[in-house]
Amino acid sequence: MEEFKTGSFVNEMYANATTEPSHKPGSKYSDYQLATICLYTDRHVYFVTGVNEDKTRCTIVKAKATRNDSNGMSEIQSYSYEFDFQNREQLLHKRRGQWCEVILSTSQMKVIYKPVHIIFGHADQYFDFSF
């Protein structure tokens, strides 16, 4: 598994967090657990829509994030989140201790596991204006 590098101290700290997904079947969208995926400097929030019993697979949907502050191109950002029915569900699988997005490659006729750094139970959308 390749090592993930981030471009920000906060994302590096988040990337080393150990958290588990949770989901109650039949719950309302507003009750779904939130999760944050760390990219190089940005962060995106997702809703956890399903989890298997041994917590090695889960499905997530990217949240619609609406910025609430008036800070402009600032480090201090505040968002509200709502379930977005336009976004597709993504499958994550925990392999060798690392969460990975499962991608079905029809051109290569194989399954690709792309490592992701996700923090379950935490919502922290962030857009880095310097990139």
N, C-alpha and C positions, 0 to 999 in steps of 0.2 A: 504494500500500500504506500503510495507516495505521501510525503510529508506536506502538510498544508501550511503555507505562510500567509500571514496577513500584513496589511500595510498600516495598521493602527494598533496602539497599545490596548484599547478597549476590546477590539475584536480578538486579539491574541489571548486576552484573559478569558473572554467568553468561549473561545475555541477549546480551551482546556477544562471547561466545566463538565461535570458528569451529571446528567439529568436523565429522567425516563419519561416516555410518553404515557399519557393516560387518556381514556375515553370511556364514557358511559353510554352504552347503546341506547338509542331512543331519546337522547338528550336534545334540547333545542340548540340551534346554531349559536345563540348567545351564550350557551353554557359550555361550548367546546373549549378545550385547552388551547392556549395560544403558544406559539413557538417562534423563535427567531433564528434565521439562517444568516451566518456571517459570511460575507464575501471578502474581497481584498480590503476595502475600507467601508463599503456600504453594508447595511443590514436590512433584511426583509422579514416581515411578519407573516405567519401562516396559522391556519386553524388545523388542529389535529382532528381528522374525521373518522379514524378507525385505528385500532391497535389489536394485534393478536395476543393470545394468552401469555406467551412467554416474553412478550415485549421485544421481539427481534424484528418485527415488521410493523410499519404503520403507514397510513395514508394522510396526506396533508393537502390543503388548498390555500393558495396565496390569498391573503386578506386584502381588501380594499382599504388603503391607508389614506386618511385625509388629514392634512396638516392643520393644526389648530392655532398655532402661534403666529405672530407677525414679526418674527425676528429676521426675515430675509435670509441671506446667504450666511447663516450663523451655525456655530457648533451646537447651540442650544435649540433643539427641535422637539415639538410636541405633536403627537398624532392620536387620532381615534381610529378604531378598526371595526370593519363590518365584513360579514361573510359575502364573498363575491361569487355569484353563481356563474359568471362568465369564465372563470378560471377553471382549468382542468385539474383533476385530482392527480397527485404524484405519489408514487410508491417509494418508500424508503425501506431499506433492509440493513440490519446491523451485521456486519461481517468483520470478523477478527477485531471486535471492539470498536469499529468505526462505522458510523452511519453513512450509507451510500444511497444515492438516487438510482433507482433501477430504470435503465433506458433500454428499450427493445429496438435494436438496430435492424431494420428490414434489409438495408443494403448489404450489411455484413452477415446477416442471418445469425446474430448472436445477442446475448444479453450483456450490456455494459454496466458496470457498477462505478458510478462517479461519486467520490467522497464529498460529503458535505459536513459542515460544522453547524450543528443545530443545538439550540438551548431550549428544552421543553419547559413550559410553565412560565415563560418570560417573554414579554412583548416590548421590543425596542427598535422601532424603525429608525433608520438614519440614512441620510443622503449626503455624501461628501462632495461639496461644490468645487473642491480644488482639482478634481479630475475631469 
